[in-house]
Amino acid sequence: MSAMPTNHQALLDPVKVPALLKDIPGGDVNLLPVTATREVLSVLVPMWPVSDPRPGEPERLRLFWDTTLVKDKQWEAPVQPKDLELSVPVANLTAGPHVLRYEVTNSVGDMSPSATLTVLIDLTPPALGGAQGMLTVLEDPEEIERDGLTERYLRNHGQRLRTQVPGYTTPVAGDTIIFYWDAEPFAETKAGEYEIAFEDIGGPFYVDFTAELIVQRGDGVRYLYYAIEDRAGNLSAFSKPLKLSVSAATRTFPLPSIAQATGTDGQLRLALDDLRLPLLVKVPADAVVYPDETLRVEWGEPGDPGYFSATTGYEGREREFEIPEQKVLAQGRTTIKVKFVASGDKRLDYPSPPVELTVLPLSKNLPRVELAGVSSGNLKLSQAPARVPVTLGTWRLMAEGQLVDIWVTGVLQNGQEAVPFQVLKDYVVRPADLSQGIGSANDVAVLKSFLMTLLLDNPFTLHVQVRFAAHGVPVNFPSLSPTLRA
């Protein structure tokens, strides 16, 4: 390590400051968030290439913040990684650009400097534009002044209210406009935010309040305002609120009806044992739906195993919607929400209150799994073939694509529970199974070699579960528990 770098000697690598924000296009470089200025600033010094401190011949590291020496350390033993974790005092973290660098002096007195790292500290909040920054309505402001913000206005203006932010002092990429929609001034009920990109710096800056948000927040006098937070985290003052009278409330819809379900007050039960196809969900006649609107029924919610959105009326009936059999079965043993939705355009839906529907699973007349050779509740091992056939008959509402699991449990000869023998796992019901049942071709079996490991004169059990959708709740079918005999 030489005394000072020559034209051919590289500088040591610059320090790293973990708290620095990631650079963005057009934004300030190496910007420190405001929160990082409230405590000592962590600085990581990379280990230099050659290091050989020894007793009486120390190695020295000096860290500089601008021209101020903030750390001075030396070692007479090998430098440890923890020794390179330094810090800058809070008192030094003032506004403006600052330069971090360090010097390493080796054991023979040669000093090597590092490359510099410039850190920017911004502690000044953005300054709002004219009229205390108040938002202005861009489209047909005279209509809002005359009638207030109505459903008609929203329908005629792309289902949103567009406002403009007055130009403010020195917009910078990464500034975030945080906007509010309040029933009381400065209640800080956030409505959204958006970040200004480098290509947007010249403005204009728009704040769009969607019809969905406006309707959700209800009718009455409302106050619209915003604040600007720069990328460092400095927050401007709130703008002066724009005061509006809003009358764009969502219509009040009745609950949908399901003729085959029982119950009251939106708490319904549907028994699959009694299901008759088709299952129809009806939009009541007193639900006000405008001619330019479309209706749909939502069966469950996105992500549910049997979620379905019905958009076409059943056999030309505009207010009745069929739910496919498999979508109904998939929701067995669950409680789902069922609602209808009137949609005037792609950006605004008017949903009805949901019905809470508990779908009771199939439980009657389910077939019991059968094992060849079982007689009077016993299976003679000596008479069993190498592969003992297993069959499962058909059931009501059986359909292609349903999933079947069959497995066997029992007790080993040493009294321990046997590892279950999987006869079928995620077996997909095929068209032929619908008439013949599962295993009719003797292609489903329990291995005799497994049965031979079980305790004689003791029952073992065949279990069956059926799922009506890939992620549906499984339904237990009747089990079979014969006694194993010699």
C-alpha positions, 0 to 999 in steps of 0.5 A, a space after each residue: 500500500 503506497 502513500 498516496 495514489 498516483 495516476 496509475 493507482 486506483 482509489 479504494 472502493 467507496 463506503 456503502 450507506 445501507 439507508 440510501 434510497 434506490 436511485 430512480 430515473 430523473 430523481 436525486 442520486 444517493 438520497 437519504 430518507 428523512 427518517 435516517 437523519 434522526 439517528 446515527 447513520 450507519 456506514 459500511 467500509 469495504 475491506 481493503 485489499 492488503 491488511 497486515 496489522 501487528 503488535 507495535 505496527 498498527 493499521 489505521 482507518 479514518 472516516 471523513 464526513 465532508 472535511 470532518 473526521 468522524 471516526 478514527 480507529 486502529 488495530 494491531 490484530 486482524 481487522 474483523 468485519 464488525 470493525 468496519 461498521 461505522 457511523 456518522 453522528 446525528 449532529 452532522 446530518 444536516 441538509 445538503 450534499 455531503 461527501 463521505 470518504 476514508 483513508 487507510 494507513 498501513 503498518 509501515 505508514 503508507 496511506 491510501 485514500 478511498 473514492 468518495 460517496 456523495 450523500 444528499 440530505 433534503 429536509 425541505 417539504 414541497 411548497 404548494 402552488 397558488 390558492 393554497 394549492 386548492 384542487 380545481 375541477 377540470 370538466 364542466 365545473 359549472 354543472 357541479 356548481 349548479 347541481 353538485 356531483 351527481 350520478 349523471 355527472 359521473 356517467 357522462 364523465 368517464 365515471 370519475 371526477 377529474 381535478 387538477 393540482 396547481 403547479 408547485 415549486 420544483 417538482 421532482 421525480 419521486 414526489 408523491 401526491 397523496 389525496 383525500 376525500 373527507 366528510 369533515 375537513 382534514 379528517 385525513 380519509 385517504 383516497 389514493 396516491 400517485 408518484 410523479 415520474 420523470 417524464 411527468 415533471 412538466 405537468 399538468 398533475 391530475 387527481 382522479 376520484 373514481 365513481 366507485 370511491 365516490 359512491 362508497 364514501 356516500 352522499 353529502 358535503 365532501 372535502 377534497 384536498 391533498 399533500 405532496 410527499 417528496 421521495 426523502 419523506 418530507 410532507 407538505 402542508 395540506 392544500 385548501 379543501 375543495 368543497 363539493 355537494 355529492 348526490 351519487 349514492 348507490 341504489 339500495 338493492 334487495 337480496 337475491 333469491 334462491 328458490 331451493 334454499 331455506 332460511 331468512 334474512 340473508 342467512 340461507 341453507 342449500 341441501 345438496 341431497 335435495 338439489 334439483 337442476 337447474 339451480 337458479 338465482 333470481 334478481 327480484 323484480 323490485 330491484 331498479 335496473 336501468 335499460 343501459 345496464 347489464 346484470 350478472 350473478 356472483 356465485 361465491 368470490 374469486 378464489 373460491 373453488 366454485 366461483 362463477 359469474 353468471 352473465 346470461 339469463 336462463 332460457 331468456 329470462 333476464 332476471 334468472 341465472 343458472 349456476 352450473 352443477 359443478 360450481 354448486 357441488 364445489 362449494 359443498 360444506 362451505 358458506 359463500 356469498 351470493 349477490 347480483 351486480 348491475 353494471 352500467 359500464 366497465 368502471 362502475 358496478 352496483 352490487 346487491 347485499 350478499 346472501 350468506 349461503 351455507 351449502 350442505 354436502 351430499 350425505 344420503 345414499 352415498 355408495 360404500 366402498 367394496 372389497 372383493 372377498 369380504 363375506 359376513 364382515 370378514 376377509 380371509 387372507 388365505 383366499 385373497 389374490 395378490 391384488 384384492 379388487 376395490 370398487 366404488 359405486 355411482 352416486 347422485 350428482 356424480 360427474 366427470 372431473 370429480 376427485 376420489 381418494 381411497 386408502 386403507 388403515 389398520 394395525 400392524 402385527 406389532 400393535 403399531 398403526 400401519 402406514 396408510 395404503 393409498 389405493 387411489 389418490 386424486 383419481 379423476 372421475 372418467 366418463 365410463 365411471 358415471 355408469 359403471 362405478 370406479 374399479 369395475 375393470 378390476 383395475 383398483 386394488 389393495 395389495 395382499 402384501 400390505 394386508 399380510 402385514 396387518 394384525 389377524 382377527 382385527 378390523 382394518 378400514 377402507 376410507 373414501 373421500 370425494 372432492 367436487 373441485 380441485 380445492 373443494 372441501 372433501 366429502 367422506 363416503 361410508 367406510 368399510 371395516 372388515 375383520 382380517 382372518 387367516 
